[in-house]
């Protein structure tokens, strides 16, 4: 029972102790998911390669496919604004690498990308490229992450996307409370 009532209103500068259940306050950021890579993946030059996020740290709506398509699909009735983040960390021969690009695809088309130009940047063997953004999504929309490495010159060039930890190569997001 609330005992600190002034003129039939609550004094918001006071503290209140509630017993029972408080309803209509707050909300939850679901659905939410975080997927990651648990094994290194070799990618080849100038080819857009889907990152096969094959493990889930969590997935509140079972909306992330970590076995075949490696994508998040917005569940029925869960359209709205979402916060999405992704990152790919890897290693390669830095002497020929020009840039690394990560891309977020929505329903098969690029909607966001981030890249780093590694030429003359003093990069070592490691790279890490990601992005974070807000998206309006509808039920059935799906999101996937791709990566491209582009070297100078011709000839086969490979890079390795690394799975050093659960937080190294990662893809996640959650619905924003509106």
C-alpha positions as CSV (number, residue, x, y, z in Angstrom):
1,X,0.0,0.0,0.0
2,X,1.3,3.5,-0.8
3,X,1.4,5.6,2.3
4,X,3.1,8.8,1.0
5,X,0.3,10.5,-0.9
6,X,0.1,14.3,-1.1
7,X,-3.1,15.9,-2.4
8,X,-4.0,12.6,-4.1
9,X,-0.8,12.5,-6.1
10,X,2.6,10.8,-5.5
11,X,5.5,12.9,-4.4
12,X,8.1,11.9,-7.0
13,X,11.0,13.1,-4.8
14,X,10.2,10.4,-2.2
15,X,11.2,6.7,-2.2
16,X,8.4,4.1,-2.2
17,X,8.4,0.4,-1.2
18,X,6.0,-1.7,-3.2
19,X,4.6,-5.1,-2.3
20,X,2.9,-7.3,-4.7
21,X,3.2,-6.8,-8.5
22,X,3.8,-3.6,-10.3
23,X,2.3,-3.7,-13.8
24,X,2.5,-1.3,-16.7
25,X,6.0,-0.1,-15.8
26,X,9.1,-0.7,-18.0
27,X,9.3,-3.3,-20.7
28,X,11.6,-5.9,-22.2
29,X,14.0,-5.7,-25.1
30,X,12.9,-8.9,-26.8
31,X,13.3,-10.5,-29.1
32,X,17.0,-10.4,-28.6
33,X,19.9,-12.6,-29.8
34,X,23.7,-12.9,-29.8
35,X,25.4,-15.3,-32.2
36,X,29.1,-15.9,-32.6
37,X,31.6,-17.9,-34.5
38,X,33.2,-20.8,-32.7
39,X,35.6,-22.0,-35.4
40,X,38.0,-20.0,-37.7
41,X,36.8,-19.5,-41.3
42,X,39.0,-18.9,-44.3
43,X,37.7,-16.4,-46.9
44,X,39.1,-15.5,-50.3
45,X,39.8,-12.2,-51.9
46,X,37.3,-9.8,-53.3
47,X,34.4,-12.2,-52.6
48,X,31.5,-11.3,-50.4
49,X,31.4,-14.2,-47.9
50,X,28.6,-14.8,-45.4
51,X,29.9,-15.1,-41.9
52,X,28.6,-18.5,-40.6
53,X,27.7,-17.6,-37.0
54,X,27.2,-21.1,-35.8
55,X,26.7,-20.6,-32.0
56,X,24.2,-18.7,-29.9
57,X,25.0,-17.1,-26.6
58,X,21.2,-16.4,-26.3
59,X,18.2,-16.2,-28.5
60,X,15.0,-15.3,-26.7
61,X,12.6,-16.0,-29.6
62,X,14.6,-18.8,-31.4
63,X,14.8,-16.4,-34.3
64,X,18.4,-16.8,-35.2
65,X,19.3,-19.8,-37.5
66,X,22.8,-20.9,-36.5
67,X,22.8,-24.1,-38.6
68,X,21.9,-23.4,-42.2
69,X,21.3,-19.7,-43.1
70,X,23.1,-18.0,-40.3
71,X,20.5,-15.2,-40.1
72,X,18.1,-13.5,-37.8
73,X,14.5,-13.4,-38.9
74,X,12.0,-11.0,-37.2
75,X,9.3,-13.2,-35.6
76,X,5.6,-12.7,-36.3
77,X,4.2,-9.8,-34.4
78,X,7.6,-8.4,-33.4
79,X,8.2,-5.7,-36.0
80,X,9.5,-2.4,-34.8
81,X,12.8,-0.6,-34.1
82,X,15.9,-2.8,-33.5
83,X,19.4,-2.1,-32.3
84,X,21.8,-4.4,-34.3
85,X,25.5,-4.9,-33.9
86,X,28.1,-7.0,-35.7
87,X,31.9,-7.4,-35.8
88,X,34.4,-9.6,-37.6
89,X,37.9,-10.1,-36.3
90,X,40.6,-11.8,-38.3
91,X,44.1,-12.1,-39.5
92,X,46.0,-12.1,-42.8
93,X,49.1,-11.1,-44.5
94,X,49.1,-7.3,-44.1
95,X,51.6,-6.6,-46.9
96,X,48.9,-7.0,-49.7
97,X,45.7,-6.1,-47.8
98,X,44.0,-2.9,-49.0
99,X,40.7,-3.0,-47.1
100,X,38.3,-5.1,-45.1
101,X,34.5,-4.6,-45.4
102,X,31.7,-5.9,-43.2
103,X,28.2,-5.7,-44.6
104,X,24.7,-6.1,-43.1
105,X,22.2,-7.5,-45.5
106,X,18.4,-7.1,-45.0
107,X,16.3,-9.4,-47.1
108,X,19.2,-10.0,-49.5
109,X,20.4,-6.4,-50.0
110,X,23.1,-4.4,-48.3
111,X,21.7,-1.9,-45.9
112,X,24.8,-1.0,-44.0
113,X,28.5,-1.5,-44.2
114,X,31.7,-0.5,-42.5
115,X,35.2,-0.8,-43.8
116,X,38.8,0.0,-42.9
117,X,41.5,0.9,-45.4
118,X,44.6,-0.9,-44.1
119,X,47.1,0.5,-46.6
120,X,49.9,2.5,-44.9
121,X,48.0,2.3,-41.7
122,X,50.6,0.3,-39.8
123,X,48.2,-2.6,-39.3
124,X,49.7,-5.9,-38.1
125,X,48.3,-9.3,-38.8
126,X,44.9,-8.6,-37.1
127,X,41.9,-6.7,-38.3
128,X,38.5,-6.0,-36.6
129,X,35.6,-4.4,-38.5
130,X,32.1,-4.0,-37.4
131,X,29.1,-1.7,-37.1
132,X,26.1,-0.9,-34.9
133,X,22.9,0.7,-36.0
134,X,19.1,1.1,-35.6
135,X,16.8,-0.4,-38.1
136,X,13.0,-0.5,-38.7
137,X,12.2,-4.1,-39.2
138,X,8.9,-5.9,-40.1
139,X,7.9,-9.5,-39.3
140,X,9.7,-11.8,-41.7
141,X,12.6,-9.5,-42.5
142,X,15.9,-11.2,-42.2
143,X,19.5,-10.0,-41.5
144,X,22.8,-11.6,-42.5
145,X,26.4,-10.4,-42.1
146,X,29.0,-10.7,-44.9
147,X,32.7,-9.8,-45.1
148,X,35.0,-8.9,-48.0
149,X,38.8,-8.7,-48.0
150,X,40.5,-7.0,-51.0
151,X,44.2,-7.3,-51.6
152,X,46.5,-5.4,-53.9
153,X,47.7,-7.2,-57.0
154,X,46.5,-10.5,-58.5
155,X,46.7,-14.0,-57.3
156,X,44.9,-15.9,-54.6
157,X,44.6,-14.1,-51.3
158,X,43.0,-15.5,-48.1
159,X,42.2,-14.2,-44.7
160,X,41.0,-15.9,-41.6
161,X,37.9,-14.8,-39.6
162,X,38.8,-15.8,-36.1
163,X,36.8,-17.3,-33.3
164,X,39.1,-16.3,-30.4
165,X,36.3,-15.8,-28.0
166,X,32.5,-15.4,-27.8
167,X,33.0,-11.6,-28.2
168,X,35.4,-11.6,-31.2
169,X,33.3,-12.3,-34.3
170,X,29.8,-11.6,-33.2
171,X,26.3,-10.7,-34.5
172,X,23.5,-9.6,-32.2
173,X,20.6,-7.3,-31.6
174,X,17.4,-6.6,-29.7
175,X,14.0,-4.9,-30.2
176,X,13.9,-1.4,-28.7
177,X,11.1,-0.6,-26.3
178,X,8.9,2.0,-28.0
